[in-house]
Amino acid sequence: MEAEVIGVIVSGSRCRGIEKAGSDLDVVLEYKGNVREDAFFDILHEDGMEIGGVKVDINPITEGKTGTLESYLPAVEEYLSQKQIEREKRKSVKENIKQKSEKAKEFTHVKKEKQKFHIR
Protein backbone atom coordinates (compact mmCIF):
# COMPACT_ATOMS: atom_id res chain seq x y z
CA MET A 1 0.00 0.00 0.00
CA GLU A 2 1.24 3.45 -0.94
CA ALA A 3 -0.25 6.58 0.53
CA GLU A 4 1.22 10.07 0.68
CA VAL A 5 -0.60 12.36 3.09
CA ILE A 6 -1.39 15.70 1.47
CA GLY A 7 -3.30 17.27 4.35
CA VAL A 8 -5.21 16.51 7.53
CA ILE A 9 -7.94 18.46 9.27
CA VAL A 10 -10.08 17.86 12.33
CA SER A 11 -13.71 18.56 11.51
CA GLY A 12 -17.20 17.71 12.66
CA SER A 13 -19.51 18.46 15.53
CA ARG A 14 -16.78 18.40 18.21
CA CYS A 15 -15.02 21.30 16.48
CA ARG A 16 -18.19 23.35 16.68
CA GLY A 17 -19.17 22.40 20.20
CA ILE A 18 -22.42 20.81 19.01
CA GLU A 19 -21.48 17.20 19.71
CA LYS A 20 -23.79 14.81 21.49
CA ALA A 21 -22.73 12.31 24.13
CA GLY A 22 -20.85 9.59 22.27
CA SER A 23 -20.01 11.74 19.23
CA ASP A 24 -16.77 10.81 17.57
CA LEU A 25 -13.87 13.04 16.56
CA ASP A 26 -13.88 13.45 12.79
CA VAL A 27 -10.55 13.64 10.99
CA VAL A 28 -10.36 14.13 7.23
CA LEU A 29 -7.17 12.93 5.62
CA GLU A 30 -6.38 13.84 2.00
CA TYR A 31 -3.89 11.50 0.38
CA LYS A 32 -2.41 10.32 -2.91
CA GLY A 33 -1.72 6.67 -3.43
CA ASN A 34 -2.62 3.34 -4.92
CA VAL A 35 -5.20 2.33 -2.29
CA ARG A 36 -8.94 2.98 -2.70
CA GLU A 37 -10.62 5.32 -0.19
CA ASP A 38 -12.92 2.60 1.17
CA ALA A 39 -10.06 0.12 1.57
CA PHE A 40 -7.92 2.77 3.30
CA PHE A 41 -10.86 3.62 5.59
CA ASP A 42 -11.18 -0.05 6.57
CA ILE A 43 -7.44 -0.28 7.29
CA LEU A 44 -7.51 2.87 9.43
CA HIS A 45 -10.46 1.55 11.46
CA GLU A 46 -9.35 -2.06 11.97
CA ASP A 47 -8.31 -1.62 15.59
CA GLY A 48 -10.52 1.32 16.51
CA MET A 49 -8.79 4.47 17.68
CA GLU A 50 -9.68 6.60 20.69
CA ILE A 51 -8.26 9.75 22.19
CA GLY A 52 -9.26 10.43 25.78
CA GLY A 53 -12.12 7.95 25.48
CA VAL A 54 -13.45 9.61 22.32
CA LYS A 55 -13.68 7.45 19.19
CA VAL A 56 -11.66 8.86 16.28
CA ASP A 57 -13.18 8.56 12.81
CA ILE A 58 -10.58 9.05 10.07
CA ASN A 59 -12.05 9.70 6.64
CA PRO A 60 -9.48 9.35 3.85
CA ILE A 61 -10.21 11.28 0.66
CA THR A 62 -8.50 11.59 -2.71
CA GLU A 63 -8.76 14.29 -5.32
CA GLY A 64 -9.95 11.77 -7.93
CA LYS A 65 -12.84 10.36 -5.89
CA THR A 66 -14.16 12.61 -3.09
CA GLY A 67 -12.12 15.71 -3.81
CA THR A 68 -9.44 17.73 -2.12
CA LEU A 69 -9.73 19.16 1.38
CA GLU A 70 -10.30 22.53 -0.26
CA SER A 71 -13.30 21.29 -2.23
CA TYR A 72 -14.62 18.84 0.40
CA LEU A 73 -14.67 21.04 3.50
CA PRO A 74 -17.19 23.68 2.36
CA ALA A 75 -19.83 20.94 1.98
CA VAL A 76 -18.96 19.60 5.44
CA GLU A 77 -19.22 23.09 6.93
CA GLU A 78 -22.60 23.65 5.27
CA TYR A 79 -23.84 20.31 6.62
CA LEU A 80 -22.64 21.17 10.15
CA SER A 81 -24.21 24.63 9.96
CA GLN A 82 -27.56 23.07 9.05
CA LYS A 83 -27.23 20.54 11.89
CA GLN A 84 -26.50 23.36 14.34
CA ILE A 85 -29.56 25.34 13.13
CA GLU A 86 -31.77 22.25 13.45
CA ARG A 87 -30.46 21.52 16.95
CA GLU A 88 -31.08 25.11 18.06
CA LYS A 89 -34.64 24.95 16.69
CA ARG A 90 -35.31 21.68 18.55
CA LYS A 91 -33.83 23.15 21.72
CA SER A 92 -36.02 26.24 21.36
CA VAL A 93 -39.14 24.11 20.86
CA LYS A 94 -38.27 21.96 23.90
CA GLU A 95 -37.71 25.07 26.04
CA ASN A 96 -41.03 26.53 24.87
CA ILE A 97 -42.86 23.30 25.73
CA LYS A 98 -41.18 23.20 29.15
CA GLN A 99 -42.18 26.80 29.88
CA LYS A 100 -45.80 26.14 28.88
CA SER A 101 -45.86 23.00 31.01
CA GLU A 102 -44.53 24.91 34.03
CA LYS A 103 -47.14 27.66 33.51
CA ALA A 104 -49.89 25.03 33.26
CA LYS A 105 -48.72 23.41 36.52
CA GLU A 106 -48.62 26.81 38.20
CA PHE A 107 -52.12 27.65 36.93
CA THR A 108 -53.45 24.30 38.16
CA HIS A 109 -51.86 24.86 41.58
CA VAL A 110 -53.32 28.37 41.87
CA LYS A 111 -56.74 27.11 40.76
CA LYS A 112 -56.67 24.35 43.40
CA GLU A 113 -55.66 26.85 46.08
CA LYS A 114 -58.55 29.12 45.10
CA GLN A 115 -60.96 26.19 45.24
CA LYS A 116 -59.74 25.32 48.73
CA PHE A 117 -60.29 28.90 49.83
CA HIS A 118 -63.86 29.00 48.49
CA ILE A 119 -64.75 25.63 50.02
CA ARG A 120 -63.90 26.75 53.58
N, CA, C and O atoms as CSV, one atom per row, in Angstrom:
chain,resi,resn,atom,element,x,y,z
A,1,MET,N,N,0.836,-1.180,0.000
A,1,MET,CA,C,0.000,0.000,0.000
A,1,MET,C,C,0.880,1.243,0.000
A,1,MET,O,O,1.826,1.358,0.779
A,2,GLU,N,N,0.548,2.160,-0.884
A,2,GLU,CA,C,1.244,3.447,-0.939
A,2,GLU,C,C,0.257,4.548,-0.672
A,2,GLU,O,O,-0.810,4.600,-1.283
A,3,ALA,N,N,0.609,5.435,0.244
A,3,ALA,CA,C,-0.249,6.582,0.529
A,3,ALA,C,C,0.614,7.741,1.008
A,3,ALA,O,O,1.341,7.630,1.995
A,4,GLU,N,N,0.518,8.847,0.291
A,4,GLU,CA,C,1.220,10.073,0.679
A,4,GLU,C,C,0.195,11.052,1.216
A,4,GLU,O,O,-0.724,11.450,0.500
A,5,VAL,N,N,0.344,11.438,2.458
A,5,VAL,CA,C,-0.600,12.358,3.089
A,5,VAL,C,C,-0.364,13.762,2.535
A,5,VAL,O,O,0.747,14.290,2.575
A,6,ILE,N,N,-1.439,14.346,2.020
A,6,ILE,CA,C,-1.395,15.701,1.467
A,6,ILE,C,C,-1.808,16.723,2.523
A,6,ILE,O,O,-1.229,17.805,2.619
A,7,GLY,N,N,-2.818,16.360,3.311
A,7,GLY,CA,C,-3.301,17.267,4.352
A,7,GLY,C,C,-4.240,16.553,5.302
A,7,GLY,O,O,-4.860,15.551,4.946
A,8,VAL,N,N,-4.338,17.072,6.504
A,8,VAL,CA,C,-5.211,16.507,7.535
A,8,VAL,C,C,-5.919,17.658,8.233
A,8,VAL,O,O,-5.327,18.704,8.497
A,9,ILE,N,N,-7.196,17.444,8.526
A,9,ILE,CA,C,-7.941,18.462,9.267
A,9,ILE,C,C,-8.917,17.768,10.214
A,9,ILE,O,O,-9.504,16.740,9.876
A,10,VAL,N,N,-9.079,18.338,11.388
A,10,VAL,CA,C,-10.078,17.856,12.333
A,10,VAL,C,C,-11.349,18.647,12.040
A,10,VAL,O,O,-11.321,19.873,11.943
A,11,SER,N,N,-12.448,17.938,11.903
A,11,SER,CA,C,-13.707,18.560,11.513
A,11,SER,C,C,-14.839,17.964,12.331
A,11,SER,O,O,-14.598,17.155,13.227
A,12,GLY,N,N,-16.042,18.346,12.041
A,12,GLY,CA,C,-17.196,17.708,12.660
A,12,GLY,C,C,-17.782,18.476,13.828
A,12,GLY,O,O,-17.389,19.602,14.134
A,13,SER,N,N,-18.736,17.821,14.465
A,13,SER,CA,C,-19.510,18.463,15.529
A,13,SER,C,C,-18.656,18.861,16.731
A,13,SER,O,O,-18.929,19.874,17.374
A,14,ARG,N,N,-17.626,18.074,17.039
A,14,ARG,CA,C,-16.781,18.399,18.205
A,14,ARG,C,C,-16.008,19.700,17.993
A,14,ARG,O,O,-15.679,20.386,18.961
A,15,CYS,N,N,-15.724,20.037,16.767
A,15,CYS,CA,C,-15.022,21.297,16.482
A,15,CYS,C,C,-15.934,22.505,16.638
A,15,CYS,O,O,-15.465,23.628,16.820
A,16,ARG,N,N,-17.221,22.272,16.567
A,16,ARG,CA,C,-18.192,23.354,16.680
A,16,ARG,C,C,-18.828,23.430,18.061
A,16,ARG,O,O,-19.551,24.377,18.370
A,17,GLY,N,N,-18.553,22.428,18.886
A,17,GLY,CA,C,-19.171,22.404,20.202
A,17,GLY,C,C,-20.633,21.995,20.161
A,17,GLY,O,O,-21.399,22.345,21.059
A,18,ILE,N,N,-21.028,21.257,19.129
A,18,ILE,CA,C,-22.417,20.814,19.012
A,18,ILE,C,C,-22.526,19.293,19.082
A,18,ILE,O,O,-23.522,18.707,18.658
A,19,GLU,N,N,-21.483,18.665,19.624
A,19,GLU,CA,C,-21.484,17.204,19.709
A,19,GLU,C,C,-22.490,16.725,20.735
A,19,GLU,O,O,-22.859,17.443,21.665
A,20,LYS,N,N,-22.921,15.491,20.539
A,20,LYS,CA,C,-23.787,14.807,21.492
A,20,LYS,C,C,-22.911,13.865,22.301
A,20,LYS,O,O,-21.752,13.637,21.951
A,21,ALA,N,N,-23.452,13.323,23.368
A,21,ALA,CA,C,-22.727,12.306,24.127
A,21,ALA,C,C,-22.443,11.149,23.174
A,21,ALA,O,O,-23.343,10.678,22.479
A,22,GLY,N,N,-21.219,10.700,23.142
A,22,GLY,CA,C,-20.850,9.585,22.266
A,22,GLY,C,C,-20.431,10.002,20.868
A,22,GLY,O,O,-20.074,9.145,20.060
A,23,SER,N,N,-20.464,11.294,20.558
A,23,SER,CA,C,-20.012,11.741,19.234
A,23,SER,C,C,-18.536,11.444,19.060
A,23,SER,O,O,-17.753,11.524,20.006
A,24,ASP,N,N,-18.173,11.101,17.844
A,24,ASP,CA,C,-16.765,10.814,17.568
A,24,ASP,C,C,-16.026,12.086,17.166
A,24,ASP,O,O,-16.627,13.145,16.984
A,25,LEU,N,N,-14.726,11.957,17.033
A,25,LEU,CA,C,-13.870,13.040,16.562
A,25,LEU,C,C,-13.589,12.762,15.095
A,25,LEU,O,O,-12.966,11.755,14.760
A,26,ASP,N,N,-14.041,13.643,14.225
A,26,ASP,CA,C,-13.884,13.446,12.787
A,26,ASP,C,C,-12.581,14.048,12.286
A,26,ASP,O,O,-12.287,15.221,12.516
A,27,VAL,N,N,-11.803,13.213,11.593
A,27,VAL,CA,C,-10.550,13.639,10.993
A,27,VAL,C,C,-10.634,13.325,9.500
A,27,VAL,O,O,-10.930,12.197,9.108
A,28,VAL,N,N,-10.372,14.327,8.682
A,28,VAL,CA,C,-10.362,14.128,7.231
A,28,VAL,C,C,-8.906,14.139,6.784
A,28,VAL,O,O,-8.142,15.049,7.106
A,29,LEU,N,N,-8.549,13.116,6.042
A,29,LEU,CA,C,-7.167,12.927,5.616
A,29,LEU,C,C,-7.136,12.858,4.091
A,29,LEU,O,O,-7.640,11.904,3.500
A,30,GLU,N,N,-6.547,13.863,3.459
A,30,GLU,CA,C,-6.384,13.835,2.001
A,30,GLU,C,C,-5.066,13.148,1.686
A,30,GLU,O,O,-4.044,13.432,2.309
A,31,TYR,N,N,-5.094,12.245,0.719
A,31,TYR,CA,C,-3.886,11.498,0.377
A,31,TYR,C,C,-3.828,11.207,-1.122
A,31,TYR,O,O,-4.824,11.304,-1.839
A,32,LYS,N,N,-2.637,10.852,-1.560
A,32,LYS,CA,C,-2.409,10.322,-2.907
A,32,LYS,C,C,-1.843,8.929,-2.722
A,32,LYS,O,O,-1.030,8.697,-1.827
A,33,GLY,N,N,-2.265,8.010,-3.558
A,33,GLY,CA,C,-1.716,6.673,-3.434
A,33,GLY,C,C,-2.474,5.656,-4.259
A,33,GLY,O,O,-3.403,5.985,-4.998
A,34,ASN,N,N,-2.051,4.409,-4.112
A,34,ASN,CA,C,-2.619,3.338,-4.921
A,34,ASN,C,C,-3.700,2.544,-4.188
A,34,ASN,O,O,-4.095,1.478,-4.660
A,35,VAL,N,N,-4.178,3.027,-3.063
A,35,VAL,CA,C,-5.199,2.331,-2.291
A,35,VAL,C,C,-6.527,3.103,-2.395
A,35,VAL,O,O,-6.553,4.330,-2.304
A,36,ARG,N,N,-7.619,2.362,-2.586
A,36,ARG,CA,C,-8.940,2.984,-2.696
A,36,ARG,C,C,-9.337,3.603,-1.352
A,36,ARG,O,O,-8.897,3.148,-0.296
A,37,GLU,N,N,-10.164,4.635,-1.406
A,37,GLU,CA,C,-10.616,5.317,-0.194
A,37,GLU,C,C,-11.287,4.345,0.775
A,37,GLU,O,O,-10.985,4.357,1.968
A,38,ASP,N,N,-12.195,3.502,0.275
A,38,ASP,CA,C,-12.918,2.598,1.168
A,38,ASP,C,C,-11.993,1.559,1.800
A,38,ASP,O,O,-12.159,1.198,2.965
A,39,ALA,N,N,-11.020,1.083,1.028
A,39,ALA,CA,C,-10.056,0.116,1.570
A,39,ALA,C,C,-9.168,0.787,2.623
A,39,ALA,O,O,-8.868,0.191,3.658
A,40,PHE,N,N,-8.751,2.025,2.357
A,40,PHE,CA,C,-7.922,2.773,3.304
A,40,PHE,C,C,-8.717,3.051,4.588
A,40,PHE,O,O,-8.180,2.951,5.691
A,41,PHE,N,N,-9.990,3.398,4.432
A,41,PHE,CA,C,-10.864,3.619,5.587
A,41,PHE,C,C,-10.903,2.366,6.457
A,41,PHE,O,O,-10.741,2.442,7.675
A,42,ASP,N,N,-11.117,1.216,5.826
A,42,ASP,CA,C,-11.177,-0.050,6.571
A,42,ASP,C,C,-9.872,-0.329,7.315
A,42,ASP,O,O,-9.889,-0.780,8.460
A,43,ILE,N,N,-8.754,-0.063,6.667
A,43,ILE,CA,C,-7.445,-0.278,7.290
A,43,ILE,C,C,-7.278,0.642,8.502
A,43,ILE,O,O,-6.803,0.215,9.554
A,44,LEU,N,N,-7.668,1.889,8.346
A,44,LEU,CA,C,-7.513,2.867,9.428
A,44,LEU,C,C,-8.413,2.569,10.629
A,44,LEU,O,O,-8.138,3.017,11.742
A,45,HIS,N,N,-9.498,1.805,10.397
A,45,HIS,CA,C,-10.455,1.547,11.462
A,45,HIS,C,C,-10.409,0.115,11.986
A,45,HIS,O,O,-11.256,-0.279,12.788
A,46,GLU,N,N,-9.439,-0.659,11.544
A,46,GLU,CA,C,-9.345,-2.063,11.965
A,46,GLU,C,C,-9.321,-2.220,13.478
A,46,GLU,O,O,-10.051,-3.045,14.028
A,47,ASP,N,N,-8.506,-1.453,14.142
A,47,ASP,CA,C,-8.311,-1.618,15.586
A,47,ASP,C,C,-9.124,-0.630,16.415
A,47,ASP,O,O,-9.154,-0.734,17.641
A,48,GLY,N,N,-9.770,0.305,15.778
A,48,GLY,CA,C,-10.516,1.323,16.510
A,48,GLY,C,C,-9.576,2.240,17.259
A,48,GLY,O,O,-8.740,1.772,18.033
A,49,MET,N,N,-9.694,3.504,17.048
A,49,MET,CA,C,-8.794,4.467,17.680
A,49,MET,C,C,-9.598,5.390,18.585
A,49,MET,O,O,-10.689,5.832,18.225
A,50,GLU,N,N,-9.058,5.673,19.749
A,50,GLU,CA,C,-9.682,6.603,20.687
A,50,GLU,C,C,-8.637,7.564,21.226
A,50,GLU,O,O,-7.463,7.225,21.373
A,51,ILE,N,N,-9.094,8.759,21.513
A,51,ILE,CA,C,-8.264,9.753,22.190
A,51,ILE,C,C,-9.075,10.229,23.384
A,51,ILE,O,O,-10.162,10.784,23.221
A,52,GLY,N,N,-8.555,10.014,24.570
A,52,GLY,CA,C,-9.257,10.430,25.784
A,52,GLY,C,C,-10.654,9.842,25.891
A,52,GLY,O,O,-11.568,10.493,26.396
A,53,GLY,N,N,-10.821,8.617,25.419
A,53,GLY,CA,C,-12.120,7.954,25.479
A,53,GLY,C,C,-13.075,8.338,24.363
A,53,GLY,O,O,-14.216,7.876,24.335
A,54,VAL,N,N,-12.619,9.179,23.441
A,54,VAL,CA,C,-13.448,9.608,22.315
A,54,VAL,C,C,-13.010,8.845,21.068
A,54,VAL,O,O,-11.833,8.851,20.708
A,55,LYS,N,N,-13.964,8.192,20.417
A,55,LYS,CA,C,-13.677,7.455,19.189
A,55,LYS,C,C,-13.218,8.434,18.103
A,55,LYS,O,O,-13.795,9.508,17.937
A,56,VAL,N,N,-12.176,8.047,17.371
A,56,VAL,CA,C,-11.658,8.857,16.280
A,56,VAL,C,C,-12.091,8.220,14.969
A,56,VAL,O,O,-11.871,7.031,14.744
A,57,ASP,N,N,-12.707,9.017,14.110
A,57,ASP,CA,C,-13.183,8.560,12.815
A,57,ASP,C,C,-12.346,9.249,11.736
A,57,ASP,O,O,-12.511,10.443,11.485
A,58,ILE,N,N,-11.459,8.502,11.107
A,58,ILE,CA,C,-10.585,9.050,10.071
A,58,ILE,C,C,-11.195,8.764,8.712
A,58,ILE,O,O,-11.433,7.609,8.359
A,59,ASN,N,N,-11.446,9.812,7.955
A,59,ASN,CA,C,-12.055,9.698,6.638
A,59,ASN,C,C,-11.035,10.069,5.568
A,59,ASN,O,O,-10.773,11.250,5.344
A,60,PRO,N,N,-10.454,9.059,4.899
A,60,PRO,CA,C,-9.484,9.347,3.850
A,60,PRO,C,C,-10.177,9.762,2.555
A,60,PRO,O,O,-11.158,9.147,2.138
A,61,ILE,N,N,-9.651,10.818,1.923
A,61,ILE,CA,C,-10.207,11.279,0.659
A,61,ILE,C,C,-9.089,11.483,-0.359
A,61,ILE,O,O,-7.945,11.765,-0.004
A,62,THR,N,N,-9.447,11.334,-1.626
A,62,THR,CA,C,-8.503,11.588,-2.707
A,62,THR,C,C,-9.123,12.585,-3.677
A,62,THR,O,O,-10.345,12.685,-3.791
A,63,GLU,N,N,-8.286,13.299,-4.353
A,63,GLU,CA,C,-8.756,14.292,-5.323
A,63,GLU,C,C,-9.620,13.629,-6.392
A,63,GLU,O,O,-10.635,14.192,-6.803
A,64,GLY,N,N,-9.230,12.441,-6.845
A,64,GLY,CA,C,-9.947,11.772,-7.929
A,64,GLY,C,C,-11.308,11.221,-7.560
A,64,GLY,O,O,-12.143,11.023,-8.443
A,65,LYS,N,N,-11.561,10.966,-6.289
A,65,LYS,CA,C,-12.842,10.364,-5.889
A,65,LYS,C,C,-13.724,11.368,-5.130
A,65,LYS,O,O,-14.753,11.797,-5.653
A,66,THR,N,N,-13.342,11.736,-3.935
A,66,THR,CA,C,-14.161,12.606,-3.088
A,66,THR,C,C,-13.814,14.072,-3.271
A,66,THR,O,O,-14.662,14.945,-3.089
A,67,GLY,N,N,-12.571,14.339,-3.630
A,67,GLY,CA,C,-12.120,15.714,-3.810
A,67,GLY,C,C,-10.983,16.051,-2.871
A,67,GLY,O,O,-10.555,15.227,-2.062
A,68,THR,N,N,-10.510,17.254,-2.991
A,68,THR,CA,C,-9.442,17.733,-2.120
A,68,THR,C,C,-10.059,18.285,-0.838
A,68,THR,O,O,-11.271,18.484,-0.762
A,69,LEU,N,N,-9.232,18.528,0.156
A,69,LEU,CA,C,-9.730,19.163,1.380
A,69,LEU,C,C,-10.394,20.497,1.044
A,69,LEU,O,O,-11.431,20.850,1.607
A,70,GLU,N,N,-9.790,21.216,0.134
A,70,GLU,CA,C,-10.304,22.533,-0.258
A,70,GLU,C,C,-11.716,22.442,-0.847
A,70,GLU,O,O,-12.556,23.303,-0.585
A,71,SER,N,N,-11.970,21.414,-1.629
A,71,SER,CA,C,-13.303,21.288,-2.232
A,71,SER,C,C,-14.285,20.538,-1.324
A,71,SER,O,O,-15.494,20.752,-1.415
A,72,TYR,N,N,-13.787,19.678,-0.467
A,72,TYR,CA,C,-14.618,18.838,0.396
A,72,TYR,C,C,-15.151,19.588,1.618
A,72,TYR,O,O,-16.312,19.422,1.992
A,73,LEU,N,N,-14.318,20.399,2.228
A,73,LEU,CA,C,-14.666,21.040,3.498
A,73,LEU,C,C,-15.837,22.017,3.439
A,73,LEU,O,O,-16.607,22.066,4.399
A,74,PRO,N,N,-16.020,22.796,2.378
A,74,PRO,CA,C,-17.195,23.683,2.356
A,74,PRO,C,C,-18.520,22.913,2.487
A,74,PRO,O,O,-19.443,23.382,3.154
A,75,ALA,N,N,-18.614,21.752,1.862
A,75,ALA,CA,C,-19.832,20.943,1.980
A,75,ALA,C,C,-20.000,20.435,3.410
A,75,ALA,O,O,-21.117,20.388,3.926
A,76,VAL,N,N,-18.907,20.058,4.044
A,76,VAL,CA,C,-18.959,19.599,5.438
A,76,VAL,C,C,-19.410,20.750,6.340
A,76,VAL,O,O,-20.252,20.563,7.219
A,77,GLU,N,N,-18.853,21.921,6.121
A,77,GLU,CA,C,-19.217,23.090,6.932
A,77,GLU,C,C,-20.686,23.447,6.750
A,77,GLU,O,O,-21.362,23.790,7.720
A,78,GLU,N,N,-21.186,23.371,5.528
A,78,GLU,CA,C,-22.599,23.649,5.267
A,78,GLU,C,C,-23.481,22.635,6.001
A,78,GLU,O,O,-24.480,23.004,6.618
A,79,TYR,N,N,-23.107,21.372,5.929
A,79,TYR,CA,C,-23.840,20.310,6.620
A,79,TYR,C,C,-23.873,20.574,8.126
A,79,TYR,O,O,-24.927,20.473,8.755
A,80,LEU,N,N,-22.713,20.913,8.702
A,80,LEU,CA,C,-22.643,21.169,10.145
A,80,LEU,C,C,-23.432,22.416,10.537
A,80,LEU,O,O,-24.044,22.453,11.604
A,81,SER,N,N,-23.421,23.424,9.691
A,81,SER,CA,C,-24.208,24.634,9.960
A,81,SER,C,C,-25.687,24.300,10.010
A,81,SER,O,O,-26.401,24.776,10.893
A,82,GLN,N,N,-26.156,23.485,9.071
A,82,GLN,CA,C,-27.560,23.075,9.053
A,82,GLN,C,C,-27.909,22.254,10.294
A,82,GLN,O,O,-28.972,22.439,10.887
A,83,LYS,N,N,-27.005,21.341,10.687
A,83,LYS,CA,C,-27.226,20.541,11.892
A,83,LYS,C,C,-27.337,21.439,13.121
A,83,LYS,O,O,-28.183,21.213,13.986
A,84,GLN,N,N,-26.486,22.450,13.196
A,84,GLN,CA,C,-26.504,23.363,14.335
A,84,GLN,C,C,-27.817,24.146,14.367
A,84,GLN,O,O,-28.401,24.326,15.435
A,85,ILE,N,N,-28.285,24.609,13.214
A,85,ILE,CA,C,-29.555,25.338,13.133
A,85,ILE,C,C,-30.705,24.437,13.575
A,85,ILE,O,O,-31.564,24.855,14.351
A,86,GLU,N,N,-30.720,23.197,13.077
A,86,GLU,CA,C,-31.770,22.246,13.447
A,86,GLU,C,C,-31.760,21.972,14.950
A,86,GLU,O,O,-32.815,21.925,15.583
A,87,ARG,N,N,-30.582,21.794,15.513
A,87,ARG,CA,C,-30.459,21.515,16.945
A,87,ARG,C,C,-30.958,22.701,17.773
A,87,ARG,O,O,-31.626,22.515,18.791
A,88,GLU,N,N,-30.631,23.922,17.331
A,88,GLU,CA,C,-31.083,25.109,18.058
A,88,GLU,C,C,-32.604,25.250,17.976
A,88,GLU,O,O,-33.246,25.665,18.941
A,89,LYS,N,N,-33.179,24.902,16.819
A,89,LYS,CA,C,-34.642,24.950,16.688
A,89,LYS,C,C,-35.292,23.940,17.621
A,89,LYS,O,O,-36.267,24.263,18.300
A,90,ARG,N,N,-34.756,22.705,17.662
A,90,ARG,CA,C,-35.311,21.678,18.548
A,90,ARG,C,C,-35.192,22.109,20.004
A,90,ARG,O,O,-36.115,21.915,20.796
A,91,LYS,N,N,-34.051,22.695,20.349
A,91,LYS,CA,C,-33.833,23.151,21.722
A,91,LYS,C,C,-34.836,24.247,22.062
A,91,LYS,O,O,-35.388,24.257,23.163
A,92,SER,N,N,-35.074,25.155,21.148
A,92,SER,CA,C,-36.018,26.242,21.361
A,92,SER,C,C,-37.438,25.697,21.541
A,92,SER,O,O,-38.178,26.167,22.406
A,93,VAL,N,N,-37.814,24.717,20.732
A,93,VAL,CA,C,-39.145,24.111,20.856
A,93,VAL,C,C,-39.273,23.410,22.201
A,93,VAL,O,O,-40.298,23.540,22.870
A,94,LYS,N,N,-38.235,22.661,22.607
A,94,LYS,CA,C,-38.270,21.964,23.901
A,94,LYS,C,C,-38.394,22.957,25.050
A,94,LYS,O,O,-39.155,22.726,25.990
A,95,GLU,N,N,-37.652,24.061,24.981
A,95,GLU,CA,C,-37.714,25.070,26.040
A,95,GLU,C,C,-39.099,25.700,26.098
A,95,GLU,O,O,-39.622,25.962,27.180
A,96,ASN,N,N,-39.691,25.941,24.931
A,96,ASN,CA,C,-41.029,26.527,24.866
A,96,ASN,C,C,-42.054,25.579,25.482
A,96,ASN,O,O,-42.923,26.013,26.239
A,97,ILE,N,N,-41.959,24.298,25.167
A,97,ILE,CA,C,-42.863,23.302,25.728
A,97,ILE,C,C,-42.692,23.230,27.245
A,97,ILE,O,O,-43.677,23.150,27.979
A,98,LYS,N,N,-41.457,23.259,27.709
A,98,LYS,CA,C,-41.178,23.200,29.146
A,98,LYS,C,C,-41.786,24.411,29.864
A,98,LYS,O,O,-42.384,24.271,30.930
A,99,GLN,N,N,-41.627,25.598,29.269
A,99,GLN,CA,C,-42.180,26.805,29.880
A,99,GLN,C,C,-43.704,26.732,29.958
A,99,GLN,O,O,-44.297,27.101,30.972
A,100,LYS,N,N,-44.333,26.254,28.883
A,100,LYS,CA,C,-45.797,26.143,28.879
A,100,LYS,C,C,-46.261,25.121,29.910
A,100,LYS,O,O,-47.275,25.318,30.580
A,101,SER,N,N,-45.512,24.030,30.029
A,101,SER,CA,C,-45.858,23.001,31.011
A,101,SER,C,C,-45.758,23.561,32.425
A,101,SER,O,O,-46.630,23.311,33.258
A,102,GLU,N,N,-44.700,24.316,32.696
A,102,GLU,CA,C,-44.528,24.913,34.026
A,102,GLU,C,C,-45.648,25.912,34.322
A,102,GLU,O,O,-46.146,25.968,35.446
A,103,LYS,N,N,-46.049,26.705,33.314
A,103,LYS,CA,C,-47.144,27.659,33.509
A,103,LYS,C,C,-48.458,26.923,33.776
A,103,LYS,O,O,-49.259,27.347,34.609
A,104,ALA,N,N,-48.668,25.815,33.059
A,104,ALA,CA,C,-49.893,25.028,33.263
A,104,ALA,C,C,-49.927,24.445,34.667
A,104,ALA,O,O,-50.977,24.439,35.310
A,105,LYS,N,N,-48.783,23.952,35.150
A,105,LYS,CA,C,-48.724,23.413,36.516
A,105,LYS,C,C,-49.002,24.517,37.537
A,105,LYS,O,O,-49.727,24.314,38.511
A,106,GLU,N,N,-48.415,25.678,37.296
A,106,GLU,CA,C,-48.622,26.808,38.204
A,106,GLU,C,C,-50.091,27.221,38.210
A,106,GLU,O,O,-50.658,27.478,39.272
A,107,PHE,N,N,-50.706,27.288,37.041
A,107,PHE,CA,C,-52.118,27.649,36.926
A,107,PHE,C,C,-52.987,26.644,37.672
A,107,PHE,O,O,-53.903,27.024,38.401
A,108,THR,N,N,-52.692,25.355,37.482
A,108,THR,CA,C,-53.453,24.297,38.159
A,108,THR,C,C,-53.315,24.426,39.666
A,108,THR,O,O,-54.297,24.282,40.395
A,109,HIS,N,N,-52.105,24.697,40.140
A,109,HIS,CA,C,-51.860,24.855,41.578
A,109,HIS,C,C,-52.653,26.046,42.127
A,109,HIS,O,O,-53.297,25.936,43.170
A,110,VAL,N,N,-52.607,27.167,41.433
A,110,VAL,CA,C,-53.321,28.366,41.870
A,110,VAL,C,C,-54.826,28.094,41.875
A,110,VAL,O,O,-55.529,28.493,42.804
A,111,LYS,N,N,-55.307,27.429,40.857
A,111,LYS,CA,C,-56.735,27.112,40.762
A,111,LYS,C,C,-57.171,26.232,41.936
A,111,LYS,O,O,-58.224,26.459,42.532
A,112,LYS,N,N,-56.358,25.231,42.262
A,112,LYS,CA,C,-56.668,24.351,43.397
A,112,LYS,C,C,-56.676,25.142,44.696
A,112,LYS,O,O,-57.551,24.937,45.537
A,113,GLU,N,N,-55.721,26.036,44.870
A,113,GLU,CA,C,-55.665,26.851,46.084
A,113,GLU,C,C,-56.910,27.733,46.201
A,113,GLU,O,O,-57.456,27.905,47.291
A,114,LYS,N,N,-57.351,28.287,45.077
A,114,LYS,CA,C,-58.550,29.124,45.098
A,114,LYS,C,C,-59.772,28.286,45.464
A,114,LYS,O,O,-60.636,28.733,46.219
A,115,GLN,N,N,-59.838,27.079,44.931
A,115,GLN,CA,C,-60.960,26.185,45.242
A,115,GLN,C,C,-60.972,25.849,46.736
A,115,GLN,O,O,-62.035,25.819,47.356
A,116,LYS,N,N,-59.821,25.601,47.301
A,116,LYS,CA,C,-59.742,25.321,48.734
A,116,LYS,C,C,-60.266,26.500,49.541
A,116,LYS,O,O,-60.996,26.325,50.516
A,117,PHE,N,N,-59.889,27.690,49.126
A,117,PHE,CA,C,-60.290,28.897,49.833
A,117,PHE,C,C,-61.806,29.057,49.796
A,117,PHE,O,O,-62.415,29.383,50.815
A,118,HIS,N,N,-62.425,28.832,48.635
A,118,HIS,CA,C,-63.862,29.001,48.491
A,118,HIS,C,C,-64.642,27.919,49.212
A,118,HIS,O,O,-65.772,28.156,49.640
A,119,ILE,N,N,-64.064,26.742,49.352
A,119,ILE,CA,C,-64.746,25.629,50.016
A,119,ILE,C,C,-64.866,25.918,51.493
A,119,ILE,O,O,-65.905,25.591,52.067
A,120,ARG,N,N,-63.912,26.490,52.137
A,120,ARG,CA,C,-63.900,26.753,53.583
A,120,ARG,C,C,-64.854,27.812,53.883
A,120,ARG,O,O,-65.008,28.194,55.043
